[in-house]
C-alpha cells in the first residue's frame, strides 16, 4: 500500500483539483486561439542557465499566434569532450554565435559554440507534461524536477512542451501544439544546417568572435533576431548523419551525406501521454516530411486513457489516489468540445478503430503504469495490441505506486520515482544510441568492394544484391524497427 504521506497528500490534492475543475465549469470561459500554457496559481520554477544542479534551462515562446512555448533542459554533459567513437554530428556543425566560451560554474550558459572537436552531441527527448488538460505546465516545479532527472539519467536534451490548456483551448489545440513543436524541431535542424553551409560564424579553433562581415549571412527574422536556437544548434543531435566516402575512379575520396537520420524520443506524462501517442501517429503519417527528425521511440507514463466500456481497474480502482475517475470525467468534459464528447473519442480511447496509421507502423513504445491507478488496464491493453503486431512495447508496472508517482516526486517523495527514471533511461538508450548504425569502416569496405566490382564490369543488380545481403545480415535479429531502418538505408544506396 502507498505510504501514509501519499494518502494524506492525495486527499489534499483531490480536494484542490476538484475545486479547480468545478470553478472552471462554473466560470464562463471564452475560447480563444491564443490560449494559456500555465495557470497563475501554478508553482513554477524559474529558468536557470547556470548549471546549478548539472542542468541549464531556458524558456522559448515559439509561436507568436498562441501561448505555445518550450523549456529546454541542457545537461552539463554536453560540455564534455565528444566521444571519438560515437561518430555523431549536430544540427549545424560549425555553427557559432560569436560568443566566447564561458565557464558554466561561474556564469550562465549563453549558447556559445565551442571550438571544433570540443562539442558533444546529445539526442532530444520531447516531453509533454500532465495535469488533466486544465493544469500543469512545462515550467511547473514538479515537471522541472522530473525533466532535469530525465536529462541527466538519459544524457539527452529535454524539450518540455508548454501546450495550451483547456477549457480556454479545447481539443485539438494541445494535440496540434505537440505536432507543431515536432515540426519546429525539424525546422531548427534544417536552419542550423543552412547556417553551417552558408559559413555563418565559422570561428577559429579558439572560439573567436563572430565577424561583422558575416552578419548579412545570418538567418534572421523580421526583427533581425537569429531564428536558429543556439542551444540546439550547438549541442542537439536529433540529426545523426551517416557519411559515405564515395570512391571515385581516380581514387579521390569525396564526402557525401547519405541520409540525415533524426533520433527523437517522445515522452508523455498522464494526459501528455495521449499527446505523445498522437504526435507519434502524425509522425508516422508524415514520413519524410519531418526530415531530418525521426521519432524512434515513445514513452507513455500512466496515460490518460478511458473508454465507454470500463476495464477491471476502472471499476475496482475508480476512487483511487490523486486522480479518481469522477474528476477525470470532468477534465474530459472540459477538454473535448461539447458536440464531440465521447469516452470513445480517438483522443481518449486508444483501442477504437480508425485512429490513424496501422499499429504495426508505430515506433517502439514503453508504457509505465502504477498498481493503484484506475487507468492502468487500458494502457496495458494498448501495449498488448502493439505487441501483437511485433512492435517493441514493454510494460513497466510499479508496486504500491499511484498515478503521477514519478512526476510528483517533489511532493510525495516516492521511492519508486528514481527507479522509474533509471528504468526509462535504460530502455530509451537502446534507441538513441548509435548501435544500429553501420560502422563507417564497414561501409567503406562495402563501397571498396563495389568499386572493385565496377572495375570488373559486374552486372549492377549483382552489386545491389550483394550490398542488400550485407545490410540485411547486419540488421537481422534486431527487431522490425531496425529492419525498417536498414531498408531506408538501402533505398538511399540503391
Secondary structure, DSSP 8 states (H G I E B T S, - for coil): ---HHHHHHHHHHHHHHHHHHHHHHHS-----SS--SS-TTS-B----TT-TTSEEEEEEE--TTS--EEEEEEEGGGGS---TTT----SSTT---S-----TTTS--------TT----B-EEEEE--STTTS--TTBHHHHHHHHHHHHHHT-EEEEEE---TTTS-TTHHHHHHHHHHHHHHHHHHHHHHHHHTTTT---TT-----GGGGGGS-B-TTS-B-S-HHHHHHB-S-EEEEEEEE-TT--EEEEEEEEE--EEEEEETHHHHHHHHHHHHHHHHGGGGTT--EEEEEEES-----SS--HHHHHTTT-SSS-HHHHHHHHHHHS-GGG--TT-TTT-TTSS-SSS-GGGS-EEEEEEETT-TTHHHHHHHHHHHHHTT----EEEETT--TTTTTSHHHH--THHHHHHHHHHHHHHHHHSSTTS--HHHHHHHHHHHHHHHHTT--HHHHHHHHHHHHHHHHTTS-HHHHHHHHHHHHHH-
